[in-house]
Amino acid sequence: MGPVPGAEGPLDRVGMTPPPLSPAQERQARTFIQANLPLREVPGTGLRLHLAAPGSGLRRLVPPGRSPYWAHVWPGGLALAQHIAQGNLAGPLEDARPETWDVGAGSGLAGLAAARAGLSVVALDSDPLALVALQLNAEANGLTIQTRLAGFPTTPVVPDGRPALLLAGDVFYDAKVAARATACFDAQPGSVTVLVGDIGRSYLPRHRLERLSRHAVRDVGDPPSMPSHDGWVYRWARLPTRKGAPRGALPDEPA
Ligand SMILES: C[S@@+](CC[C@H](N)C(=O)[O-])C[C@H]1O[C@@H](n2cnc3c(N)ncnc32)[C@H](O)[C@@H]1O
């Protein structure tokens, strides 16, 4: 089987969202993932995911130049999933039953943890193959999750005043992706809580983040002998509003 044709295209060029898969391509991708990416337990989450293994032969599914991010456990998503599985949403946030959005969802690990906690979840990614994997992962865990093929939304995910939770695992690995994620987070009204999971990637804007919880996590490709990393869950800090300051301006920027 060759790569899924509808999934070809400049996906790794940030902001380009390829067309959705046809039903036949989707079936082909589902069959491939079920046959070649075994279900594995994800530590500290109670969840199982279809993950790449030696011999998965992902290049038979994913076109050259594209990255199957969805086939791996990313430490930022893992930190978020563990944060949620440990009951850290309990209290006013969970009581408000926020609609939950997992953006740049990949395998959907963080969103699935939120679904397991009883929240209603929409997971979005710009990679159509990620959405296929995500649905299979939801089914494998007996969970329901909505999926959308989309870039990071730069408008509010819910009408102002309605509570929502926005989850973003490992989205600061590339300057352009980081800029889009930042624009997305800053576009959200005060009723949206944005939680970020990260191990300190190059483009992580530390000055915008408030630490919530720490988790021992492994990075993709780490050899087993390597010590674990600190995976942090952060809350995205709102910019102070100043009269006349444009939305999104940093505090030390001239208005
Ligand atoms: C490093 S992976 C992390 C996946 C997942 N959040 C996790 O923690 O396991 C980054 C994800 O962001 C997605 N992504 C990159 N640029 C995007 C964009 N502009 N809009 C939506 N998703 C994007 C990729 O397809 C990929 O699934």
PDBQT file of the ligand as one rigid body, heavy atoms in Angstrom, charges set to zero:
ROOT
HETATM    1  C1  LIG A 301       4.467  17.515  18.729  1.00  0.00    +0.000 C 
HETATM    2  S1  LIG A 301       2.870  17.095  18.206  1.00  0.00    +0.000 S 
HETATM    3  C2  LIG A 301       1.964  17.054  19.735  1.00  0.00    +0.000 C 
HETATM    4  C3  LIG A 301       0.698  16.287  19.626  1.00  0.00    +0.000 C 
HETATM    5  C4  LIG A 301      -0.165  16.227  20.897  1.00  0.00    +0.000 C 
HETATM    6  N1  LIG A 301      -0.605  17.529  21.310  1.00  0.00    +0.000 N 
HETATM    7  C5  LIG A 301       0.568  15.535  22.005  1.00  0.00    +0.000 C 
HETATM    8  O1  LIG A 301       0.978  16.211  22.956  1.00  0.00    +0.000 OA
HETATM    9  O2  LIG A 301       0.725  14.322  21.922  1.00  0.00    +0.000 OA
HETATM   10  C6  LIG A 301       2.294  18.628  17.491  1.00  0.00    +0.000 C 
HETATM   11  C7  LIG A 301       0.933  18.500  16.808  1.00  0.00    +0.000 C 
HETATM   12  O3  LIG A 301       0.531  19.798  16.344  1.00  0.00    +0.000 OA
HETATM   13  C8  LIG A 301      -0.067  19.637  15.064  1.00  0.00    +0.000 C 
HETATM   14  N2  LIG A 301       0.049  20.928  14.371  1.00  0.00    +0.000 N 
HETATM   15  C9  LIG A 301       1.163  21.540  13.903  1.00  0.00    +0.000 A 
HETATM   16  N3  LIG A 301       0.863  22.713  13.332  1.00  0.00    +0.000 NA
HETATM   17  C10 LIG A 301      -0.483  22.854  13.437  1.00  0.00    +0.000 A 
HETATM   18  C11 LIG A 301      -1.408  23.855  13.046  1.00  0.00    +0.000 A 
HETATM   19  N4  LIG A 301      -1.015  24.960  12.424  1.00  0.00    +0.000 N 
HETATM   20  N5  LIG A 301      -2.709  23.662  13.332  1.00  0.00    +0.000 NA
HETATM   21  C12 LIG A 301      -3.136  22.540  13.974  1.00  0.00    +0.000 A 
HETATM   22  N6  LIG A 301      -2.320  21.549  14.369  1.00  0.00    +0.000 NA
HETATM   23  C13 LIG A 301      -1.004  21.704  14.112  1.00  0.00    +0.000 A 
HETATM   24  C14 LIG A 301       0.731  18.526  14.406  1.00  0.00    +0.000 C 
HETATM   25  O4  LIG A 301       0.041  17.926  13.323  1.00  0.00    +0.000 OA
HETATM   26  C15 LIG A 301       0.928  17.597  15.585  1.00  0.00    +0.000 C 
HETATM   27  O5  LIG A 301      -0.110  16.649  15.692  1.00  0.00    +0.000 OA
ENDROOT
TORSDOF 0
